[in-house]
């Protein structure tokens, strides 16, 4: 795989990592603010706050999964294995990596894994 492409993807991964960390930090602040308002509201406010906390937790979980995938991709770059499918070893097309920079598998292998997990 072309080294300039790998460097471009590394830069993109680092930027996405930074955005996720900022998002998680913001969600933590939002959770603190929600915790402060729970004791002061009526039942409708409490129910609304519970929904907000659930949504923030779900968003945080997805961000955490994405962060792990990005960190794994950065590790593969460091090891010189970025752009190779972890399952079959074939090169992952650049178009796929541009769409999903943390992709660890080619489309056929990823499809098989998704079907297995259903």
N, C-alpha and C positions, 0 to 999 in steps of 0.2 A: 504494500500500500504506500502511496506517495506520502513522504514525510511532511510536506507542506499541508496536505489535507489533514493529516493526523494533528498537526499543530493548530490548525483552524478549529478542529473539533475539540481539542483540549481547551482552547480559549472559550468556546461555546459552553462546554461542560462546566468550566469554572464560573462563568457568568450565571448559568442556571443554578448552580450550587449556592452562589451568593444570594440570588433572589429568593430561593427556598429558605435559607437561613434567616433572611430578613422577614419573610412571611411568617415563619414559625415564631420569631421574636415578637412580631405584632400580635399574633394569636395569643401568646402568653399574656401580653398586656390586656387584650380584650377579655381573657378569662378572669384576670384579676379584677377588672372593672365589673364584670358580671357577678362575681362573688360578693363584691361590696353592695350591690343593689338587691340581692336576694332577700336580705332581712328587712328591707325598707318598703317592699311593694305589696300589692294585694295579690289575690290568687291568680289573676290574669297575667300580672307581671311575672310572677314566679313561674308560671307555665311557659310564658314566652322566653324567659331566661333559660329554662331547661332545654328548650328547643335550640336556642342559640348555642348553648354549651355543647349539645350533641353535634350540631353542624360544625362548630369549630374543632371538635375532637376528630370528626370524620375528615375534615380538611387537613388537620395536622397529621393524621395517620397516612393519608395519601402523600403528603409532602415528605414524610419520613421514609416511605417506600421509595419515592423518587430520589431522595437524597442518597439512600443506600445504593440504588442502581447507578447513580452518577459517580459515587465514590468507587464502586466496582469498575466502572468504565475507566476512570482515571488510573486505577491500579493496573488495568490491562494496558493502558498507554505506557505506563512506567515499565512494565514487564516486556513491552514490545509485542504484545498479543492483541492489541486493539484492532478491530476490523475483521477478526476471524471468528467464525461461529464456534461457540463452546461445545456444541454437540457434534457437528460433522467436520469441523475444521476448515471448511471452505471460506473464501473471502466474502464478507458481507458487502453488498453493493453500496457504493457511496451515497446513492439516492436514499437508501434506507437509513444510513447513518446520519444524513442531513436531516431527515424527518424525525428520527429517534436516536440522538447521539449516544445514548447509553445502551443501545441494542446489543445484546450478548449473543443473539442467534440470528441466522438468516430466516427469511419469512417461512420457508417450508418447515424447518425445525421448530420455530416458534409456534406455528399452527398446530403441529403434532402435540407439543407440550400443553397448549391451551385446551385441546380436546381431551387430553388425559386428566386435566384438573377439573373438568366439569362434572 
